[in-house]
Amino acid sequence: MSFVNDSLEHWEKLADWLNQQLDEQHLTIRGLARKAGIAHSVIAKMTNAQGPYAAKSLNAVADALNVPREIVHTLAGVLPSHG
């Protein structure tokens, strides 16, 4: 399993964004986990900035939230930020 970026700053950015997405899309951690096909504990760690995260998990979250994978990977610090 490959893990991406171990920067707390990026984990916190991802956690803030993901918590906002959960609220906006009226999803629970377990609901997102079901949609993403991954364990709810993985989503819980993401919402609490407890990385690192597997690239596969980041992809699953992006797909479940219907957002481009690049957004999630940028927030997680895998891809450089533009701007």
DAKA-V750254 format. One record per helix or strand of 2 or more residues. SS is the DSSP state (~ for helix, > for strand). FROM is the first residue (numbers start at 1). TO is the last residue. Records with the same first field share a line. If there is no record, write none. Layout:
SS = FROM-TO / FROM-TO
//
This chain:
> = 3-4 / 53-54
~ = 8-24 / 29-36 / 40-47 / 55-65 / 69-75
//
